[in-house]
Amino acid sequence: MNLDHLYYFKSLVETGSRNDTARIMSITQPTLSLAISKLEKELGVSLFEKKKGAVELTKDGRAFYEYVATSLHFLDNGVALLREKQGKFNRTEINIGAIYSVQDEDWSRIIYEFRQRTHGAIRINVKQSTTPALLKNLKNGVVDVAFAGTMGPDPEIRFDPCWTQEAALVVNRLHPFSSRSKVSLEELRDHYLISYNLKGPIGPELVKLVEGHDLSIDYLYADEITLTSIVAGNPDIMAIACRSWLLDSYCNEVNLVQIAEAPKAFRQLYICSKTNIVRPLVVDTFIDLAVAYCAGEL
């Protein structure tokens, strides 16, 4: 299988443009089309839908892309690693994954310190997503490091603690509890609540918090923005959510009330990295810096 053809395929998927792919890869469009045709013939499947002007993957194409992207990412890292050992520092970018709520002042400080240490020579690509998606992307090599929660122990991933989030009761400003600074779970017994899906990364913490309390909770949602926006539009609904900078944008519609039984460190967030590969120097530099910062060593 021609390695160049795999790079062409990956670029075409990611740019969604034959013109852009030809320009980036320094080839002509006929060369690109011929390469994709040869790749499809070799694989015995169609990778793209036959639509004029459109770049749309088939089901086989989507599955194949996951493997190609992962393989080429690790290959590029291997090449960069060998060049570093020869004194040829070659890696010029780092891909960092992050859940939305983690990008607060501490996050910004880590990015700033990394740019200072690398003299701004490393391009930082940030990919925002949910914890399950980021951990998958980390394993597949789409991101080099991720700031996320955890879905449980995983031998392929190293979890270094970074910071924690409190649990808060999100209350519409028209609700009687809005003027309270703290409420107990017992006081919420006759009220309708919403919170995170129990199959998600916050499920275990949430179960532990409400265990033994007969509460009416719909565990339906994946993120703080959805939970808070629902409360903002419904005075009779309250939500249990992680306190983060995301909730501040709703300060005119909701108040955040402390839950008496909730530990201050309700949710632990982590710096996640792969355990079974030798990483390029620039990635190790970022991870070491982030871990040191979170440990109070910077």
Buried (B, 14 or more C-beta within 10 A) or exposed (E): EEEEBBBBBBBBBEBEEBEBBBEBBEBEEEBBBBBBEEBBEEEEBBBBEEEEEEBEBBEBBEEBBEEBBBBBBBBBBEEBBEBBEEEEEBBEEBBBBBBBBBBEEBBEEBBEBBEEEBEEEBEBEBBEBBBBBBBBBBBBBBBBBBBBBBBEEBEEBBBBEBBEBBBBBBBBBEBEBBEBEEBEBEBBEEBEBBBBBEEBBBBEBBEEBBEEEEBEBEBEBBBBBBBBBBBBEBBEBBBBBBBBBBBEEBEEBBBBBBBEEBEEEBBBBBBBBBEEBEBBBBBBBBBEBBBEBBEEEE
